[in-house]
Amino acid sequence: MRVADVMSRNVVVVSPQESLRDAASRMDDLNVGALPVCDGNRLVGIVTDRDITVRGTAAGAPPDAQVHEAMTDDLHYCFEDDPLGNAELEMARMQIRRLPVLDRHKRLVGILSLGDLATGGAPWTDDTLRSISKPSEPDRHSGRSQGERAAAEPDYWYD
């Protein structure tokens, strides 16, 4: 099974220059918790409702602050023709609930979410969900959690 078999298509995006208010409103309208951030055809980040809350509102940013000020730009993604199991392992390893999906020209073509895995009959969804939902414990040497340590590693996990 490939990522393209279960991913969500026709993804709505937001630009880095749009306001956090507009991004939050779009998320509300679509009933989603994240939007890919694209500069033209190029994926440059992802903004989640949590990013808006923590990096925006809690940090004192006004509602008209731009998306690029709160978005996550340390991207993890997969390709539409990747084996689904590889994408699931990456989601579990990084403890992320959504993974942007690119074509081989690196254009955004979809999103792979936990919901897609559950409804698409992915083989290891239970294990993936458990790994993603498991609280990270800080490393006793660095103080960083497993997700933070993994985020520091390159995201080129595919062949």
N, C-alpha and C positions, 0 to 999 in steps of 0.2 A: 504494500500500500504506500502511496506517495502523498506528500503534503497536499498537493493539488486536489486529491480525492476528497478531502474533508474541510479544507480552509474556507473561510468566508471571503467572498469576492465583493466587488463594487464597494470598496472601502472609501468612506468619506475622510478627507484629510483637512488639515489646518495649516496655514502658512506660519513661518516663524514671526512674522510681523503683526499677525492678528492679536487682538487683546485676549487676555485670560478670560474676561467676561464672555467674549464671543465663543471661545473654545468650550467653556463650561456650559453655555447655552446650547451649543451644538450637541454636546454630550447628552444633555438633558433631553433634547428633542429626539435623539436617536436611541436613548436608553442604553448608552454604552459608557464604559469607564475609562476609555483611552482613545486617543486619536493620533494617527501617524502625523508627523510634521514633515511637510515637503516644501522644498524650495524649487519651484518648477516641477520637473520630473524626478528630482533627486530627493531621496529620503534622508533627512538630516537629524531626525529625532522622533521621540514619541512623548506625548504629554498625557498624563493620567489625572484623574480626579484627585488623587493623592498628591501629585506634583503641585497642582494648583493650590491645594489646601496647605501643604507643608512648605513648599518653596515660594509660594506666592503669598497667600493670606497670612499665615503664621509669621512669615518673615517681614510682614508689613508692606508688601507690594500692593499698589492700588489696583482696582479691577481693570483699569486700562493699560496695565503693564503688558508688555509683549510676551507672547508664548515662548520665545527663545530664552527668556529670563527664568523660566521655571521648568522647561522641558528636560527630559533625559536625553543627552546626546551620546552617551556611551551605549551604542546600539548593539543588540544581538538580533540576528535575523537568520532566516533559512531561505532556501530556494524551493520553488514550487515542485521541482523534480527530485528533491531530497527524499530519502526513505522516511516515512512518518516516525519510525522508531528513533531515528537520530534527532529529529526535532523534539520529540518527547523527552529524550535524555537531556538535551540542552535546556529545555524548560525546567526540568527537575533540578539539574545541576545549578542553574542560575536562580532558581526559585522565582520564576516569572510566569505570569498567567497568560500572557499574550506574546506572540512572536510575529513581527512583520514578515511577510513572504515576498520575495523578489523573484523576477525572472532572471535569466542568465545575462541580460543587459543591465541588471541592477535597477530595474524599474519596479516599483511597488505594484503587486498584483493581488494582494490579499493580506489577511491576518489569520493566524492560527491561534485559537483560544482554547481554554479548557473546555468550554461548552462545545466547540467543534469536535474535540477529541471524544467527549462523552456521547454526542449524538451521531458521530461518524463511525462508531464501532472500532475505535483505535484499541489495539491489543493491551496496552499497559496503562490505561487511563487511571486506574485506581492507584497504582504505584506512583505515577507522575503527580497526582493530586496530593498524595501523602507527602512526597518529597517537597513539593512547593509549599505546602501548608505547615511543614515542620519548622518550629522556631529555630533560628540560627543561634548557635552558641559561639560567643567570642573565642577566638584563638587565644590560648593562654600566653603566647609569646607576643603577638602583634596587637591583640585587642580587637581585631577585625573579625566580623562574622564570616561564615562560610561563603555567603553570597558576595560580601565585599571582597574577600580574597579571590573568588572566582572572577569577579568583575575586573580585577586588575590583570587577569590573564587575557591573552588574545582571544577574540571571538571567532577565529577561523577553525572551528571544530569539524568542519566537513571536508571531504576530499574533493 
